[in-house]
Amino acid sequence: MKQLDDLLAPAIQWLNALEQRERYIVIAGGISLAIMLFYLLIWEPITSSYTHHQQQYNSQRQLYGWMKSKAAEIQSLNAAGSSSISRSRNQSIASLADRSATTTGIKPYIEKIDQNKKGVKIRLKSANFDRIVVWLTDLENKYGIVASKVKVETSVVKGAVDVQVTLERSSK
């Protein structure tokens, strides 16, 4: 306590040297400065941090709700997709491949279809590579049929390819 008195002694001596009116002004200014410093250094950072965290929390809750609703939608779509694959299980791979080739525009390029116990070997002549990829993707997504072997060669037609592909049911 003595040390504090020693530190404040010059300030108290200066304050006592002022007139009564000046003393009130200096004390009021000191109190105002203390309140302003408290607000700027302590109160404002705490409240702005609280507001920021509250907004972040609300945003995360909204995102969680959206994700939860989409999860239910995804599960229903997965169930619908697997049921369409299971419905096509009793159909031949050749007929499913032919149906998909018709819808994707690959059918005119099919040269030969050979069916065996495991799957189907299909030879395509002078076909557009992008359409072949769309066709194979369609087969996998709709019917669960995958390409187990693919051999791609350049065709005599510019920008086209000759393909030999073996299709089998996926093990899913």
Legacy VTK file of the C-alpha trace (Angstrom):
# vtk DataFile Version 3.0
C-alpha trace
ASCII
DATASET POLYDATA
POINTS 172 float
0.000 0.000 0.000
2.911 2.270 0.753
4.284 1.755 -2.743
0.968 2.754 -4.279
0.915 5.899 -2.132
4.455 6.699 -3.254
3.457 6.295 -6.932
0.288 8.367 -6.610
1.802 11.103 -4.409
2.909 13.348 -7.322
-0.506 13.017 -9.011
-2.362 13.791 -5.783
-0.087 16.751 -5.125
-0.735 18.088 -8.661
-4.512 17.518 -8.226
-4.508 19.371 -4.880
-2.738 22.301 -6.533
-5.678 22.775 -8.916
-8.734 24.866 -8.157
-11.917 23.086 -7.025
-13.596 23.493 -10.418
-10.547 22.168 -12.349
-10.315 19.238 -9.946
-13.925 18.198 -10.758
-13.199 18.427 -14.470
-10.052 16.283 -14.170
-11.850 13.664 -12.008
-14.831 13.563 -14.392
-12.430 13.194 -17.340
-10.588 10.375 -15.566
-13.830 8.532 -14.849
-14.948 9.025 -18.469
-11.569 7.734 -19.698
-11.806 4.684 -17.418
-15.339 3.896 -18.689
-14.231 4.340 -22.319
-11.181 2.098 -21.858
-13.323 -0.561 -20.136
-15.774 -0.491 -23.053
-13.134 -0.551 -25.807
-10.725 -3.036 -24.258
-13.079 -5.422 -22.455
-16.811 -5.088 -23.195
-16.832 -4.564 -26.988
-14.471 -7.463 -27.855
-16.451 -9.856 -25.664
-19.828 -8.894 -27.126
-18.606 -8.940 -30.734
-17.026 -12.358 -30.194
-20.262 -13.621 -28.655
-22.295 -12.293 -31.598
-19.895 -13.854 -34.111
-20.026 -17.252 -32.369
-23.820 -17.072 -32.113
-24.098 -16.435 -35.868
-21.666 -19.256 -36.591
-23.660 -21.599 -34.358
-26.928 -20.722 -36.103
-25.291 -21.232 -39.495
-23.992 -24.663 -38.436
-27.451 -25.643 -37.146
-29.012 -24.686 -40.489
-26.352 -26.659 -42.360
-26.932 -29.667 -40.109
-30.682 -29.511 -40.734
-30.145 -29.280 -44.483
-27.703 -32.205 -44.429
-30.128 -34.293 -42.363
-32.953 -33.697 -44.851
-30.679 -34.495 -47.791
-29.511 -37.710 -46.088
-33.102 -38.936 -46.000
-33.498 -37.993 -49.665
-30.289 -39.818 -50.583
-31.405 -42.940 -48.725
-34.731 -42.977 -50.566
-32.956 -42.491 -53.916
-30.497 -45.290 -53.091
-33.409 -47.562 -52.231
-35.140 -46.658 -55.501
-31.928 -47.196 -57.492
-31.168 -50.570 -55.941
-34.748 -51.702 -56.539
-34.450 -50.861 -60.264
-31.185 -52.827 -60.419
-32.791 -55.757 -58.624
-35.761 -55.674 -61.053
-33.347 -55.982 -63.966
-31.508 -58.958 -62.406
-33.756 -61.475 -64.145
-33.307 -59.868 -67.580
-30.433 -60.849 -69.832
-27.380 -58.610 -70.035
-27.661 -58.584 -73.836
-31.219 -57.202 -73.789
-30.353 -54.588 -71.173
-27.235 -53.563 -73.120
-29.304 -53.316 -76.315
-31.971 -51.206 -74.572
-29.332 -48.865 -73.138
-27.523 -48.677 -76.505
-30.759 -47.553 -78.126
-31.377 -44.778 -75.588
-27.776 -43.510 -75.654
-27.373 -43.638 -79.452
-24.754 -46.425 -79.599
-26.939 -49.081 -81.255
-25.996 -48.215 -84.883
-22.325 -48.864 -84.049
-22.832 -52.356 -82.576
-21.316 -54.861 -84.963
-21.544 -58.077 -82.955
-22.949 -59.377 -79.649
-21.750 -62.699 -78.213
-23.339 -64.000 -75.031
-21.636 -66.470 -72.689
-22.200 -67.727 -69.122
-20.514 -64.787 -67.406
-21.694 -61.924 -69.554
-21.748 -60.439 -73.034
-18.971 -59.497 -75.467
-19.870 -56.591 -77.691
-17.903 -55.209 -80.637
-18.484 -51.589 -81.669
-17.195 -50.210 -84.979
-16.418 -46.522 -85.669
-18.237 -45.261 -82.567
-17.912 -41.937 -80.761
-15.834 -42.462 -77.613
-17.860 -40.013 -75.522
-21.091 -41.826 -76.347
-19.493 -45.140 -75.391
-18.609 -43.709 -71.986
-22.181 -42.430 -71.550
-23.512 -45.857 -72.533
-21.262 -47.725 -70.081
-22.175 -45.283 -67.311
-25.875 -45.752 -68.093
-25.493 -49.523 -67.910
-23.819 -49.339 -64.530
-26.167 -46.785 -62.977
-29.457 -48.231 -64.222
-28.800 -51.960 -64.372
-25.681 -52.700 -62.322
-23.801 -53.919 -65.396
-20.090 -53.099 -65.568
-17.425 -53.395 -68.227
-14.960 -56.032 -67.029
-12.720 -55.867 -70.118
-12.404 -53.021 -72.599
-10.175 -52.860 -75.673
-10.137 -49.560 -77.558
-8.459 -49.070 -80.945
-8.414 -46.159 -83.351
-10.878 -46.494 -86.199
-10.457 -45.811 -89.881
-13.092 -43.093 -89.441
-11.512 -39.903 -88.128
-12.512 -39.114 -84.514
-14.046 -42.543 -83.902
-12.873 -45.718 -82.157
-13.370 -49.462 -82.478
-14.168 -51.081 -79.125
-14.447 -54.602 -77.793
-16.102 -54.676 -74.371
-17.111 -57.494 -72.043
-20.108 -56.682 -69.854
-20.931 -58.490 -66.599
-23.249 -57.903 -63.666
-21.560 -56.115 -60.804
-21.061 -58.082 -57.614
-22.957 -55.496 -55.501
LINES 1 173
172 0 1 2 3 4 5 6 7 8 9 10 11 12 13 14 15 16 17 18 19 20 21 22 23 24 25 26 27 28 29 30 31 32 33 34 35 36 37 38 39 40 41 42 43 44 45 46 47 48 49 50 51 52 53 54 55 56 57 58 59 60 61 62 63 64 65 66 67 68 69 70 71 72 73 74 75 76 77 78 79 80 81 82 83 84 85 86 87 88 89 90 91 92 93 94 95 96 97 98 99 100 101 102 103 104 105 106 107 108 109 110 111 112 113 114 115 116 117 118 119 120 121 122 123 124 125 126 127 128 129 130 131 132 133 134 135 136 137 138 139 140 141 142 143 144 145 146 147 148 149 150 151 152 153 154 155 156 157 158 159 160 161 162 163 164 165 166 167 168 169 170 171
